Every structure is written in C-alpha cells, then in structure tokens.
Amino acid sequence: MAILHQSEAGYFVCHRSLSEEMCGRPYLRSLFNIRTPFLKDQEAMSVAQEMASGVPKKRKRKKNHEVKQLPLEESKVVDFLSELSKFFQPLPSPLDFAENNKSARDLVTQFLSSASGSKIQDFNLEMSCLNSLEHVIEKEINGETFILPPHSQFYKNDINYLDTLEKKSGCTFSLIVMDPPWTNRFVKRKRNAGSVNSYRSMDNDILATLPISGLCIEGALVAIWCTNSKTHLDYLTGTLLPLWKLTYIATWFWIKVTVSGKFVCEWNGPSGKHPFERVILARKMHSVKEGLKSVPIPDKQIFVSIPCAIHSFKPPLQKLLQPFLEAGGQALELFARSLLPDTISLGNQVPLLQHVSLFEEKENTCNHFSR
C-alpha cells in the first residue's frame, strides 16, 4: 500500500510502493536506502569517528546564524514522526555514517553517467510515445527500454512545446503538476562542478509565458513544487498565479526523512537548508454562473517519505490529491522526468526515470518497506 499511514496530522508515503502501483514493479530498493542525513563525506566521517570514540568534537559556531521563522513547527512534525515509529529502522551506526549513503549515490551516478542515461538527458533528443492500453507495458524507444504506465503519454521536449501541445491536442486538465527548475545556488554549484545528479535551472520570467489558464478546466487543481526561497514563493503567489488566473488555496509540505525516521538535514540550521519542500496548491475557480464549489483542501498538510537518491525526484502527488479533484479529468505533468497513469508528461528529460534498469526485476517486487 502506497500510503502507509494517515491521520489528521498527515500522511506517510512509500515512494517505492507508489511506483509499483503505477508501473507494476518498484524502483530499486537501493535508491531509497537513505540511512544517514545528507552530509559531505568529510562531515559524515567526522560523525562516524565521534560515535566510535564516544568523544564529541567541538564545532565552531557559524557567526551571524539567523534562526529563520519557518511556516511549520518542528515539534508538531516530530510528534507525527513518533506515530510512524513502527515503520522505521534502528538508528545508524558509525559504519553507516562512514559509508554516507554511498551505495545509493553510486547507483545514481552510474546510471546518469552511463550511455543510456547520457542519451536520454540529451536536450536535443526529442521523443514521444503513448500507451493507450489499460495495463503497464515495456517499450523500446531509441534503443532503450522504458516502463510505461497505463494511459500514459509523454513528449520529450522543451517546455516551449507546451504552446504546440495546447494547440495540437486541445486538451484541458483537471490536475496540472509542475516542478519548475527554479534558479538555485546549490544546483549551480553542482552543475559547475560537473555533477551528473543535477539539472539546468530556468529564469522565472519564462514561467510567466506558460499558457496554464487555457489548459485548465474550471475547478482544476494546479500543484506547483517550490523551493523555500522567499523570492520564488513571492513571485509564484504574487505574479504567476494571477497571470495564470489561478487562486491560491493551500501549501503542503513534503518532509524528508532517513530510513530511521530522522530529518535528512537540520530543521533550521546554519546551512540555510531545511528537510522539507513546499507544494503550492491553486485552483482555476468555477465561474459564478455555474455556482459549483470544489472540495475544500486543508492548509499546511504534511506528507512524509524517504527521498530517492536521484536529486529532486519527488513522490507523485496524484494519489494524495485525488479526493480534491474534479471528476473525469485528465492530468498533465510539466518538467517531468517520470511517467504516471492517465497523465500527459512533458519535459526535456522524460522518460529518464522510467528506464527499466532503475526498477526491480519482477521476481523481486515484494516487501518494499521492511524494517
């Protein structure tokens, strides 16, 4: 079951189980074997040595560390994590810290730098495919094998192709999910350093040109992943949503934890990073003439999962958002890298994360979330 736990406080989601529900088999277990928080190798080794010796190391405090005002209380999230204790593994050992999630990181690097991974990431390569069947299929495209969920369709193309897609298909959607490549200093540093586990960012002004309003049915829900940057959040809610004729509804938070149920980084530490990401939810409201009302969506809802080692690969939102969708509509995912059932996906790296080598063999699909 993909949603392992649900209460008024939030959801606990298994990304691997979701992938099996959609694709017939889960992603490789190693991709989600995040045993320790995200640390540089030197930092992780220092923690391992401290644990082994039992002697804590004195750390220099960063000067002028300003504790930011955050939209979530850490204590409430910790209380929810205590509800999930039966799902988590024992705390990591010194050896786990010394390893620093190396097996998961190496698997990602190996795939992304392989001939197959490099080919699919080539922005000049354009592909498209449709699985119109009721079941999952494996299909060879351009010499590579991909797993296609039922009623899934993709266009490997630049986001500017959205204009062509709108005119060509004439489709409108009840759900649009997008994960824009917001400008980010961390990502720029990774790309400048030659990391394969990164992506190209996009200027905010390009997002303003997207024909989102014309792609929405009345009452459509639009879910936009956003960084914790105040600049991006203000631009999204103050500029983009009005341009797209959307009304802000709520913000949900994805909480990222290790297999031991610990945050992947400090809640509000000096690095400026946080163990959560935001999903901004907005609607194209029903016209006054229709007089219809959409199902209300709770604000500040949290959902917890163990993140994939592939950078910025978020858990699918469709199952969580299903109760709030208009009936009978199709879904659209923008800036996609993977595929979903009953969804058209557009992105310049799709269907990268549907490559068959990222999934378990069919005989190894049981017991996704073992302690």
C-alpha positions in Angstrom: 0.0 0.0 0.0 1.5 3.3 -1.1 0.0 5.4 1.8 1.3 3.5 4.8 -0.2 5.8 7.5 -2.8 8.5 7.5 -4.1 10.7 10.3 -5.2 14.2 10.9 -1.6 15.1 11.4 -0.5 14.0 7.9 0.5 11.1 5.6 3.4 8.7 5.5 4.0 7.7 1.9 6.2 4.9 0.4 7.5 6.1 -3.0 8.6 2.6 -4.0 5.1 1.2 -3.4 3.6 4.0 -5.4 5.9 3.1 -8.3 4.8 -0.5 -8.1 1.1 0.5 -8.2 1.8 2.6 -11.3 4.4 0.6 -13.1 3.9 -3.0 -12.0 7.2 -3.1 -10.0 9.0 -0.8 -7.7 12.2 1.2 -8.1 15.4 -0.4 -6.9 15.5 -0.6 -3.1 19.0 0.8 -3.0 17.7 4.1 -4.5 15.8 4.7 -1.2 18.3 3.3 1.2 19.0 6.7 2.8 20.5 5.6 6.1 22.0 8.8 7.3 21.3 12.6 6.9 22.7 14.4 3.8 26.3 15.3 4.7 29.5 15.9 2.9 31.9 12.9 3.1 34.2 14.7 5.4 31.4 15.7 7.8 30.0 12.2 7.8 33.4 10.6 8.6 33.8 13.1 11.4 30.4 12.0 12.9 31.4 8.3 12.5 34.7 8.9 14.3 32.9 10.7 17.2 30.4 7.9 17.5 33.1 5.3 17.5 35.3 7.1 20.1 32.4 8.4 22.3 34.2 11.7 22.4 32.2 14.6 20.9 34.1 17.0 18.8 33.9 20.7 19.4 32.5 22.6 16.5 32.9 26.2 15.6 29.6 28.0 15.5 28.9 29.9 12.4 28.8 33.6 13.0 25.6 35.6 12.5 23.5 32.5 12.2 20.0 33.9 12.0 17.2 31.5 13.0 14.6 31.8 10.3 10.9 32.0 11.0 9.5 28.8 9.4 5.9 28.0 8.4 5.9 24.7 10.3 6.7 24.0 13.9 9.4 21.3 14.3 7.7 19.9 17.4 4.5 19.1 15.5 6.4 17.2 12.8 8.4 15.3 15.4 5.1 14.3 17.1 3.8 13.0 13.8 7.0 11.0 13.2 6.5 9.4 16.6 3.3 7.9 15.2 5.4 6.3 12.5 8.0 4.6 14.7 6.9 1.1 13.7 8.0 1.8 10.1 11.5 3.0 10.8 14.8 1.1 11.2 17.2 1.4 14.1 19.5 4.4 14.3 22.5 4.4 12.0 25.8 3.0 13.2 29.3 4.6 12.9 29.8 2.4 9.9 26.6 3.8 8.3 27.9 7.3 8.7 31.3 6.4 7.3 29.5 4.9 4.3 27.4 8.1 3.9 24.7 6.6 1.6 27.5 5.7 -0.9 25.7 2.7 -2.4 22.7 4.8 -3.2 24.8 7.7 -4.5 27.0 5.5 -6.6 24.0 3.8 -8.2 22.6 7.1 -9.3 26.0 8.3 -10.7 26.4 5.0 -12.5 23.1 5.3 -14.2 23.2 9.0 -15.1 26.7 8.8 -16.5 26.0 5.6 -18.4 25.5 5.6 -22.2 21.7 5.1 -21.6 21.4 7.9 -19.0 23.5 10.3 -21.1 21.5 9.7 -24.2 18.1 10.3 -22.5 19.5 13.5 -20.9 20.5 15.0 -24.2 18.2 18.0 -24.6 18.5 17.8 -28.4 16.9 14.3 -28.4 13.1 14.6 -28.9 10.8 11.6 -28.3 7.1 10.9 -27.8 5.1 7.9 -27.1 1.6 6.8 -26.0 0.5 3.8 -24.0 -3.3 3.7 -24.7 -3.7 0.3 -23.0 -5.2 -0.5 -19.6 -2.0 -2.1 -18.4 1.7 -1.4 -18.0 3.9 -2.1 -21.0 7.6 -2.2 -21.6 8.6 -0.5 -24.8 11.8 0.0 -26.7 12.3 3.6 -27.8 15.5 4.8 -29.5 17.3 1.6 -28.4 16.3 1.9 -24.7 13.6 0.1 -22.8 11.1 2.0 -20.7 8.2 1.1 -18.4 5.0 2.9 -19.5 2.1 3.1 -17.0 -1.4 2.6 -18.4 -2.9 5.5 -20.4 0.4 7.4 -20.1 1.8 9.7 -22.8 4.9 11.7 -23.0 6.7 14.4 -25.0 10.4 14.7 -24.5 10.8 18.3 -25.5 11.5 21.8 -24.2 8.7 23.5 -22.1 8.1 25.9 -25.0 6.5 22.9 -26.7 3.6 23.4 -24.4 2.2 26.0 -26.8 2.2 23.5 -29.6 0.7 20.8 -27.4 -2.1 23.1 -26.4 -3.0 23.9 -30.0 -2.4 20.4 -31.2 -4.4 18.4 -28.7 -6.9 21.0 -27.5 -6.9 19.1 -24.2 -7.8 20.6 -20.9 -6.9 19.1 -17.5 -8.4 18.7 -14.0 -4.9 18.4 -12.5 -1.6 20.0 -13.5 1.5 19.2 -11.5 4.8 21.1 -12.2 8.2 21.0 -10.7 9.9 24.0 -12.3 13.8 24.1 -12.2 13.9 27.2 -10.1 17.3 29.0 -10.0 19.3 27.6 -7.1 22.8 28.3 -6.0 23.3 24.8 -4.8 22.3 23.3 -8.1 24.5 25.8 -10.0 27.5 24.7 -7.9 26.8 21.1 -8.6 26.5 21.6 -12.3 29.6 23.8 -12.4 31.4 21.0 -10.6 30.4 18.6 -13.3 27.9 16.6 -11.2 25.6 14.3 -13.2 23.0 14.4 -10.4 21.8 18.0 -11.1 19.7 19.9 -13.6 19.5 23.1 -15.6 17.7 25.9 -13.9 15.2 28.3 -15.5 14.6 32.0 -15.2 11.3 32.9 -13.6 10.2 35.1 -16.5 9.9 32.0 -18.7 7.3 30.5 -16.4 5.1 33.6 -16.9 4.7 32.8 -20.6 3.2 29.3 -20.0 -0.5 29.0 -21.1 -1.6 27.4 -17.8 -5.0 29.0 -17.6 -6.0 27.8 -21.1 -5.1 24.2 -20.1 -7.3 24.1 -17.0 -10.9 23.0 -16.8 -13.0 25.1 -14.4 -12.3 23.8 -10.9 -8.9 22.4 -12.0 -6.2 22.0 -9.3 -2.7 23.1 -10.1 0.2 21.9 -7.8 3.5 23.7 -8.1 6.6 22.4 -6.3 8.5 25.4 -5.0 11.8 25.9 -3.2 11.9 27.6 0.3 13.3 30.8 -1.3 11.1 33.8 -0.3 11.9 35.3 -3.7 10.5 32.3 -5.6 7.5 32.0 -3.2 6.6 35.6 -3.6 7.0 35.5 -7.4 4.8 32.4 -7.6 2.0 33.6 -5.4 2.1 37.3 -6.3 2.9 37.2 -10.0 2.5 33.8 -11.6 -0.8 32.7 -10.0 -2.6 35.9 -11.1 -1.1 35.7 -14.6 -2.4 32.1 -14.9 -5.8 33.2 -13.5 -5.5 30.9 -10.5 -6.5 31.3 -6.9 -4.1 30.3 -4.1 -5.7 27.6 -2.0 -3.1 26.0 0.3 0.5 25.0 0.9 1.5 21.4 1.6 4.9 20.2 2.9 6.9 17.2 1.9 9.0 16.1 4.9 12.2 14.2 4.0 13.5 11.6 6.5 16.0 8.8 6.6 15.1 5.1 7.0 15.5 5.7 10.7 12.9 8.5 10.7 15.3 11.3 11.2 15.4 14.6 9.2 17.8 14.5 6.2 19.3 17.8 7.5 18.8 20.1 10.4 15.4 21.6 10.7 16.7 25.2 10.8 20.4 25.0 10.8 23.2 27.4 9.7 23.4 25.9 6.2 20.0 27.5 5.4 18.6 24.2 4.1 15.5 22.6 5.5 14.3 18.9 5.5 11.1 19.9 3.7 9.8 21.2 0.4 6.6 23.0 -0.4 3.8 22.3 -2.8 1.7 25.4 -3.6 -1.9 24.4 -4.5 -4.1 26.7 -6.6 -7.4 26.4 -8.5 -9.0 27.8 -11.6 -12.2 28.7 -9.8 -15.7 27.9 -11.1 -17.5 30.7 -12.7 -20.2 32.5 -10.8 -22.8 31.2 -13.3 -22.1 27.6 -12.6 -22.3 28.1 -8.8 -20.3 25.0 -8.2 -17.9 24.5 -5.3 -14.8 22.4 -5.1 -13.9 20.1 -2.2 -12.0 22.3 0.3 -8.3 21.5 0.8 -6.6 21.7 4.2 -3.7 24.1 4.6 -0.3 23.1 5.9 -0.9 19.4 5.4 2.3 17.4 5.7 3.4 14.1 4.0 6.5 12.2 4.9 8.6 9.9 2.9 12.1 8.7 2.4 13.6 10.6 -0.6 15.1 9.0 -3.6 18.9 9.3 -4.1 18.2 10.8 -7.5 18.3 14.6 -7.0 14.9 16.3 -6.8 12.9 13.2 -7.6 9.7 13.9 -5.7 7.0 11.5 -4.7 3.9 11.5 -7.1 1.1 13.7 -5.8 -1.8 12.3 -7.7 -3.0 9.8 -5.1 -2.8 12.3 -2.2 -4.7 14.9 -4.3 -7.3 12.6 -5.7 -10.0 13.4 -3.2 -9.8 17.1 -4.2 -10.0 16.7 -8.0 -12.9 17.4 -10.3 -14.4 14.1 -11.7 -13.4 12.7 -15.0 -10.5 14.9 -15.9 -7.0 14.1 -17.3 -3.7 15.1 -15.6 -0.7 17.0 -17.0 2.8 17.0 -15.6 5.3 19.6 -16.6 9.1 19.4 -16.3 8.6 15.7 -15.9 11.2 13.0 -15.8 9.0 10.1 -15.0 5.5 8.9 -16.1 2.2 8.5 -14.4 -1.1 6.7 -15.3 -3.7 8.8 -17.1 -1.2 11.6 -17.4 0.5 13.5 -20.3 4.1 14.3 -19.3 6.2 17.0 -20.8 9.9 17.6 -20.1 13.3 17.6 -21.6 14.4 14.6 -19.6 11.3 12.5 -19.7 11.1 9.4 -19.6 14.6 9.2 -18.0 13.3 7.8 -14.7 11.2 5.1 -16.4 14.3 3.3 -17.7 13.9 -0.4 -17.0 17.3 -0.6 -15.3 16.0 1.6 -12.4 13.4 -0.9 -11.5 13.5 -4.2 -9.6 13.2 -7.4 -11.6 9.7 -8.8 -11.5 10.5 -11.6 -9.1 11.9 -9.1 -6.5 8.9 -6.9 -6.1 7.7 -7.9 -2.7 8.2 -6.4 0.8 9.0 -2.8 -0.2 9.2 -1.3 3.2 10.9 -3.8 5.5 12.4 -2.7 8.8 
